[in-house]
Amino acid sequence: MPCALAKPILATTHPQKLYHHHPTMAQQPPFKRPPPTQGYGLVSFPARHIMLVVFNRPKMLNAMTSKGEYELDALWEWYDQEPSLRCAIVTGAGRAFCAGMDLNEWNQINQRRREGIPEERPMDPPVNGFGGLSRRYGKKPIIAAVNGIAFGGGFEIVANLDLIVAAKSATFALPEAKIGVVANAGSLPRLARTIGRHRATEMALTGRPITAQEAKEFGLLNAITEDAAAPDSDILERPVVKKALEYATAIVKNSPDSVIVSRAGILSGWEHGSAENAVRLHRETWNATMDNCHNFHEGVQAFVEKRAPRWVDSKL
């Protein structure tokens, strides 16, 4: 069954022409350029400054094709470059978040490789990893709203996102070793840092799924919500998406420059071995830039004047 979207969400084929159809969208400024065409992901804008992407192959548990990977990679690049957008959410249609790579396609491609038949597009994932996300550094935050199964590449995506909310029935696994492959899209070293070496080892070497409650105890999740009433319920009515929207709404109320630079500082500490080296790199990269940002001065001035700050879109 195709993904059901609540009425407030609007498709993005011609976003500028659709704002007037819904009052919450009328405030959204026109995009500098329209988002890239998507076949695998369903893109919408539930609130000002927020993008929602739904992995939309529910009959295949949202298993991702190589074409879908590159489409999404282009979308995240567009998102980072679109000034009016400040936070994104990803979730899945049906009962899965994402079951990983489409293994049927993978097997067919491997067979053609053995026969020397060239491929129309590269089989390897984009430089930013599975779905353009599992190794993404990027500029702006992305929140995972994990509605169900997050296996293989789907879990590798989750492991690299900025905030993670999961429905209580969601499960997470790296089953690659069971079928003779390896989770090499970026999650292994990241999980070793996030949940610890021995827990990451257990997941990667045994393939055992973990529950949302275990993932929360491991420090992987920000929050657990109730399950949706049904797998095909409206996306915006799902508790996991509502919680993700709460986080996104809180984020977009803040200075977009501060959000970008604060996130970069956190990632510096996560990606680099030494905390002090990460601090030094972060300061050298961003301090002078922030000093010249309108929002940097506006926030302090608004505080002194006891008024709400008037943020402008980031130029970083």
Secondary structure, DSSP 8 states (H G I E B T S, - for coil): ------TT----SSHHHHGGGSTTTTTS---SS-----SSEEEEEEETTEEEEEE--GGGTT-B-HHHHHHHHHHHHHHHH-TT--EEEEEESTTEEE--B-HHHHHHHHHHHHTT---SS-SS--TT-GGGTTT---SS-EEEEE-SEEETHHHHHHHTSSEEEEETT-EEE--GGGGT---TTTHHHHHHHHT-HHHHHHHHHH---EEHHHHHHTT--SEEE---SSTTS-GGGSHHHHHHHHHHHHHHTS-HHHHHHHHHHHHHHHHSS-HHHHHHHHHHHHHHHHHT-HHHHHHHHHHHTTS---------
